[in-house]
């Protein structure tokens, strides 16, 4: 017999990966570089060849191609792609020339620099990335932009919304986690710590007039995904509402959207992204920015599982929806990244 036990010694572990873009076999960066060079020099540009190479190579392989291209052509491949491509295809191609972490950092930077803040992008990225991913994003953000991510987020947001984002960004290795251990451990102590978390969420929200937002922020930023999955599954036994319903009743605006994304991602991150893609593509005038961001950032992470969730929940494949709601080279590059239907 086993039981769940909480511990302050474990950080959130590596998440399982379900990529659609895998390392190419028989990979030859010099050959790929020659193909890219010829495609760019072709009158009218051979976009299909560029799409074929970029979508069937991992980021590390694309980097090798870029190094080979520079040796051959005596110019930077990213600059060459910028000059040869345009529109949505250019955006995707340049995104693929960044690592997933560099891409996330660039998207965050783009959402907070200049006039106004793109809260939607900030929420999507900061509330859906794992502890390990956020640590890397902070490091890469500083390398790329010579600025601290915490300071930029604090300078562009306010109130409880800012407090939540900063709590997520200031990740620490103190997540209360669950692991499976033998029955010999103190079951009463384990159960008490688990129920204390449930009770705290309920007491800070539905039970009182107003909302103790600080407690919700603390729990959702300092507990691991496995812990919170269990907590949210049991929450309705403590409350007349499930966690998402409680959030809808207790808070509004960007804070509400942030809490909802957190809960959805703790419960089923790939389903969250599938729903985002469906909403973006079926809205009036497909929201290409959202579609591009999700597919580029997740193609080497979990896009295969996102495709599975999409088909299970919406009755047709993600690839079919892309074919219906996009066109031209943009459609081709997205389908290339999603891979064949299963």
PyMOL commands that set and color helices and strands:
alter all, ss='L'
color gray80, all
select helices_A, chain A and resi 29-41+47-55+59-73+77-84+87-96+100-112+119-128+131-145+149-156+159-169+187-203+213-222+225-235+243-250+253-282+288-298+303-314+318-325+328-338
alter helices_A, ss='H'
color red, helices_A
select strands_A, chain A and resi 2-7+177-182
alter strands_A, ss='S'
color yellow, strands_A
deselect
rebuild
show_as cartoon
